[in-house]
Amino acid sequence: MKRKWFVGLAILLLLTSHSAVVSGEEGQGEGLADQLIEDSYQDVLLQWQQEGQQRTEGVEIPLAAADWTLQGAELADANNSNGYDGETVKLERDQQMTVEVEAEESGLYQIQFDYYIMSDPILPVEVAVEVNGEYPYYESRRVSFLSKWMNDPDHPGPDENGDERIPKKVAIPQWSNVFAEDASHLYDEPLLYLLEEGTNTITISGLRGEVLLGDITLRSPEKLPAYSDYITGVEDSTSGTGLETIEAEDFTHLNSSYIRPEALNDANVVPYELGNRLLNVINADSWSESGQEMTWEMTAPKAGLYAVSLKVKQNKGTGGPVFRTLKINGEVPFEEVRSYRIPHSSDWQNVAFQSEEDEPYLFYLNEGVNELTLEASSAPYQPTVHEISNIMSEIDELALSVRKLTGNQQDRSRSWEITEYLPEVEEQLTGWADRLSELGENVQSMTNGQSESKEYASLSLSEEKLRGLAADPNEVPNRMTELSEGSNSVSQLLANLMIDMTATPLSVDRLYVHGEGESLPDAKLSWWGSMREGVKSFFASFTQETLATSETDEETLNVWVNRPRQYVELMQTMVDETFTEETGIKVKFSLMPDEQKLILASSAGTQPDLALGVSNWLPYEMGIRGAVEDLRQFDDFAEYSDQFSPGAFLPMMIDDAVYGLPETQDFFVQFYRKDILNELNTPVPDTWDDVVEILPELQRYGMNYYTPISGAIGFKPFQTTAPYIYQFQGDVYAEDGMSTAIDEEEALNAVTFMTDLNTIYSMPLQVPNFYNHFRYSTLPIGISSFTTYVQLTSAAPEIAGWWDIGLHPGVENEEGEVERWATGSGQSDMIFKGTDQPDESWELLKWWMSTETQTEFASTLQILYGPEYMWNTANLDAFKDLPWPEEHKEIILEQWEYLKEVPKIPGAYLVERELSNIWNRIVFDGENPRSAIDDSIIAIDREITRKMEEFDYVENGETVKPYRVPTIEMVESWGEEE
């Protein structure tokens, strides 16, 4: 009762405070959550311009390492500075360096850094920059230093079939320099910083990684010349002649390890060889992030002016253009080739760098070797992205106002007169529609009218929805799914659009450096040539080696893998180079398109020796039917199993038998926005009571707390409900497995609290995408999984360094320990009963899940394919060595001490389904928790008994064979037995 009164008072205060906010100034482009963090760079830059702040000219202020006052950082002399000419500062996470700068005039400066990366190069080093004790804008909270990469010179070359393999990348250890830029690389120019006349302080804080910093220089911004001015300065130069062709895959270095070549089976590209996979183009998806650079070397026979052209396929899914910035010998020569537009085309095309009048731009090259660099750019979309972000923030604010006025009721039969309380709602909806219409015209202009892009279509659809809502604003409460909730709402359409819009994929086959007027090879084969090669390719496809499942000889282990092709190709390379080389056991990995094929193959007797990457429920289902091997039969299993979390084995066990080995492992941790919680002066919750205490402060600013139940839109699986039961010291099954235990007191308390979070404490009922809400501050804290971690790490650069993870909130027991039990479903591996090589299969399984193999596989995946290819290995020792932030690994490993997956019993599926039904009946129908549980118990126990009879544990209602529900203590006893 006390908690209910407290929450009621908090809601009353919320309504009072919010009414004051929504009646204030309009058009600010800020939601309530936005008031807690700095303005964006674009807004601050506009404000400086309105104040008359000017870019300085001709000013250069060098700041040597010895000038800085260090807090935790260390000064390194020239002998310990990796070849730098002078002293450097060694800066790590949570360390700072501060300097006072005397500015002769007030104005705008850029900051240039000399840096040398000391930590694992897979993760970029990140720092934050403050001026005069504050961040001038949000983007200054994160400045990143990237490594340079090249192909591994020891790359082994083609495989035994003559197919070329993607080379591994190695970091180039060298000093580099970079200007401070926004993390998303959405601006053409480096960031500007305002220094007042006189003394200013600059503070640099380490966020991630370890770096040596040499000279840091404040410089006046340099304005690029127009082409007309550039060519005037070199017009006396000799015109170059000839044609140099550069294969795109022959780059010299990159600033992103996961830009990679691919073998395209297309006779239009070079090189191409029927029957063999040759690396011949740059993969478009790997080169799709703004800021990614590729550099090639080109040789000019003599100094002079040359044209540059590209052979590309620009098949962006939205139909819009992409942009590339061209640099010659590290410098952008003139304004027109910064963010140069490359039009959409589903075919290969030759694209020249040229003016709108189709006159080629000419570039001055030195005699001999020159460097040509192309940088992916999304800068032309930046104003649109910024305006969309503002509109989304304003929509969230209106949605919050509506929810508070209506009590978040979803009764469509009830009418509302919200215009009495929010008289500006029609004007807001129409204003957003008008702004989107203008943005659509701007986006469409980028295509030069050649096509209607998906960007334009999404903006038009959002505009249409808003005008429809504006036509009857009092219907907004009943049409929230069109405005801000659900997968087809305006908010979700705009959120998806921002992601699609800033992607800039481009596939490149060749680069040409040539004299003006030099003819280029055709980008495509003729009609006849294309038909001829198509016929040849068709007949060759019947004999080509693939990764499809197939029979192998008796001496080769046949392994089916439930993973994408790039995973399987890397696994095959690794097994050939190490396992087969050391043991003599040959292995053939094959792609498994569907797990159900395993069941069919087992029934038909055509199953493989092993299956890898299968769902963790499959070993149990096949084990109880006698189709897979019990891994405990192998003498060293108990010792080997120590590398894994005990709770991960539970769903793969029947009594003491173990039918699968954990391969990957999920984790549920608490994600939180450091910037927002710091501004609110709100601690990260440790228990569920702490969570409840911070809710009023979050909700006062239009924010909330996320739990996985909100993300499970309809059916609530075990991973969303079981943690509450375990944390309240309850259980899902009775000890003998013959009935459920969700009607016991501990489980009842868990279910009551789990539903109170939504019915009393007003946590969100449905959240289609926590990742988006987390990025845009409406849900700045919540519990989520490995998937969210990957998304935030790889696709949210604007908040990188300003979010963190913490332990799952739990329930404090009588001994004072916070029980944080959570599930951790992942993939598993198993050996089939039909194999005639069980010992060899076990040796392969041990090699695959060994610490050394898992560490190498995880690192190589990320280097080759990017940060989104994070590998959450279930091997705890290997996980410690993964290229992840150390502070995050510590949290995850500590949380895994509370990993407790729900065991399987015959009929477990109905327990899971009924728990979901119980939640729905309590939350949506207002049913009493005890009554809701009692209604489900009868059906659950009846189904468990039926399934126990099917598997011969029960006969005529009597137990004839005991069934022991697996426990963590049972798994831990294996080591004691050993």
Secondary structure, DSSP 4 states (H G I P E B T S, - for coil): -HHHHHHHHHHHHHHHHHHHHHTS-------TGGGGSPPPHHHHHHHHHHHT--B--S-EEEE-GGGSEEEB-EEE-GGGSTT-SS-EEEE-TT-EEEEEEEESS-EEEEEEEEEEE-S-TTSPEEEEEEETTB-SSGGGG-EEEPPEEEE-TT---S-TTS---PPPEEEE---EEEE---TT--SSS---EEE-SEEEEEEEEEEES-EEEEEEEEEPPPPPPPHHHHHHHHTTSPBP-SEEEEETT--SEESSTT--EE----TTSSS--TTS----EE-TGGG-STT-EEEEEEEESSSEEEEEEEEEE---TTS--EEEEEEETTB--SGGGTTEEE---SS-EEEE-B-TTSPBP-EEE-SEEEEEEEEEE-GGGHHHHHHHHHHHHHHHHHHHHHHHHHTT---TTS---GGGT-TTHHHHHHHHHHHHHHHHHHHHHTTTTS---HHHHHHHHHHHHHHHHHHSGGGGGGGHHHHTSSTTSHHHHHHHHHHHHH----EEEEEEEE-TT-----SS--HHHHHHHHHHHHHHTTT---SB-----TTEEEEEE-S-HHHHHHHHHHIIIIIHHHH--EEEEEE-S-THHHHHHHHHT---SEEEEEETTHHHHHHTTT-B--GGGSTTHHHHGGGS-GGGSGGGEETTEE--EE-B----EEEEEHHHHHHHT-PPPSBHHHHHHHHHHHHHTT--EE-HHHH--S---HHHHHHHHHHTT--SB-TTSSSB-TTSHHHHHHHHHHHHHHHTS---S--S-HHHHHHTTSS-EEEE-HHHHHHHHHH-GGGTTSEEEEPPPBEE-TTS-EE--B----EEEEEBTT-S-HHHHHHHHHHHTSHHHHHHHHHHHHHHH-TT----BS-HHHHHTSSS-HHHHHHHHHHHTTB-PPPP-TTHHHHHHHHHHHHHHHHHH---HHHHHHHHHHHHHHHHHHHHHHTTSEETTEESS--PPP-HHHHHHHHHH-
